[in-house]
Amino acid sequence: MDAFPHRYDVHATAKAEGNVTLTSPGAPSLATAAPKQFGGPGDQWSPETLFVAAAVDCLILTFRAVAAASKLPWIDLECDAEGVLDRAEGATRFTELHLRARLTLPAGGDTERGHRLLEKAEKACLITNSMTLEPTLSVEVVTI
């Protein structure tokens, strides 16, 4: 890992109407628009969906690292995330984040340990640690 601090650069371009195009060195461009709730088309990534996606993506990537360090064999991790945007304290902001994770372990896997490591990953996730809200995590761990 590189020494801290890390810097992440994103460039955004837009016209008076239409999509916003996001670019970052080495990554494909991403078109975004306002969500349907704010008068957008509702068929593209928006700042709101990207915010929630960043949290769930970070949870999975952090779990990968935690599971590898703990030598936990696992097969699959699926996560659903719901962010709640509301008016609070005079501002529009995310007030809740609900993460639902389903971890599949190989036959004979330690489900309690899988559960603990998912909770550890949630606590170590740099995205949720950077949010002012307190995320919630519900976990289901199964073996096949």
N, C-alpha and C positions, 0 to 999 in steps of 0.2 A: 504494500500500500504506500502511496505517496505521503509525504509529510504534510501536515495541516499548516495553514488553511488550504482548502481546495476551492477552486473557482469554477463556476459553470456558466457558460455564455450562451445566451439565446438572443436571436435577432428576430424582430417581428416587423412585417410590412403589411400595409392595408391601403385601400382606396376609400373614398367616402362611403361606398356601399360594397357589399360582398364579403368574401372570406378574409380572414387574417391568415397570413402565412408565417409559420414559425420555422426558423432554421437554427441549427446548432452544428458547429464543426464536426464533420464525420457522421452525422445522422441524417436520415431522410427528412425532407421537408414535411410539415404537417399543416394541413388547412384546418382552421377552426372558425366557428361562428357562434353567435349568441345562442343560448339554449331556447327552446320553444317558450319557456316560461317568461323570457325577456323579449319575445317577439322575433326570435331567430327561427331558422327552418326546422330545427330539432332533429336534423339528420347528420350532424357532424359533432366532432369533439368540441367542447366549449371550455372556457376557463374553469367552470364549476365541475364538469366531468373530469377534466385533467387533474384538478385538485384531489378529488376522490380517488382517481386512478393512481396518482402518485403515492397515496397512502397504502393502497392494497398492493401495488407493485413493490414498494419498499418492504412491506411485511414479508412477502414471498422471498425476495432476495436476501433479506436479513435471516429468515428461517433457513435458507440454504446454507448460509455461513455458519449459523449456530448448530444446525444438524451435522454439518461436516466436521466442525470442531469437536462435537460430542460423539461423533461416529455413530449417529443414528441412521440406520438404513430406512429409506422411505421410497414410496413408489410415485405418489401423486399428491399434489396440494391444490385444491380449488378454493378460491376465496370470492365471496360476494361482498360488496361494500355499498353502503348507503350513507350519503351525506345529507344532512338536513340544513337547509339554508333558511334563515329566519331573521326577523328584526329583533335585535337585543341591544339594550343600552344605547339606543339611538342610532344604531348602525346595522346595515345588512351584513350578516356574516354567517359562517357555518357554526351552528350551535351543537350539533351532534354528529358523530361518525360511528357507524355500526359496521363492524367487520365480522363476517361469518366464514370461518375456515373449516374445510373438510380435508383432513389428512388421511391418506391411505398408507398403511404400513404393510410390509410383507407378513405372511402367516407367522404367528408366534411373536409378532412385534409387541413391544411394551407400550401400550396405549397411554398409560399414565405419564410415562416419560415423554412421549410425543406431545401430549397436552402441555406439560411443563415447558418443553422447549419452544412450543408456539407462543406461550405466554412470555417467555424470555425474549423471543424475537420481537414481539409487540412492544415490550418495554425498551428494547434497544433500537427500534426503528427511528432513524434520524428524521424522517418526514413527520411522523406523528409527534415526536419529541419537539418539533419546531412549531407545532400548532398550539394555539391558545386554548382550544377545546380539549377535553379529556375523552379520548376515544374509548369505545367499549369493544371487547372482543368476545365472541362466542366461538367455541371450538367443538368439532366433532372429529374423533380419530377412530378409524376403522382398520381392521386387518382383512386381508383376503386369503 
